[in-house]
Amino acid sequence: MLGLIIGSTAGSYIPVLWGDQSFFSVGSIIWSTIGGLAGVWAGYKMYRNFS
């Protein structure tokens, strides 16, 4: 859950670095989804390594 929150927040911020000032743009939503999935994957990998 924590990976999802951190990943989607970081992903939604990527278009802002490109100069897009809206957190609700199409690019922001797409990158938020990608970041959320990457966060879930990273959290799963960390859980598997520490268990």
N, C-alpha and C positions, 0 to 999 in steps of 0.2 A: 504494500500500500504506500509506503514511504517512497519507494522507487518511482511509482506512478506519479505521485504528487511532484517530486523533484524533477523528474524527467519531462513531464508535461509543462511545468512552469519554465524550465530552461528552454524547451523546444519552442514555446510560444514567444520567447524573447528574441529568438534568432532573427526574424524579419525586422525587428527594431534596430538591430545592428546594421542592417542594410539601408536604413533610412525610412522604413515604413512605420509610421507613428501610431498605427491602430492595432490593438491587441485582438481585434475581432475580424481581421482581414482573412481572406482565404488562405494565404500563405501561413499565417499565424496558426490557423486551425489545423492545417496539414502538418506543420512542424510540431505542434503540440501533440498530435496523435503519434507521430514518429517518436518523439521524446518520451511519451508515456509508455509506449511499447518497449523502447530501449530500457527504460527504468524498471519495468516489470521483469524483463529478461535479466538485467544486471542483479536485481534483487533475488531472483531465483538462483542464479549462479552463486551468489554469495551465501545464500541459505544452504545450498548443496555442499559448498566447501567447508562451512562451519559446523555442519551436522555430522 
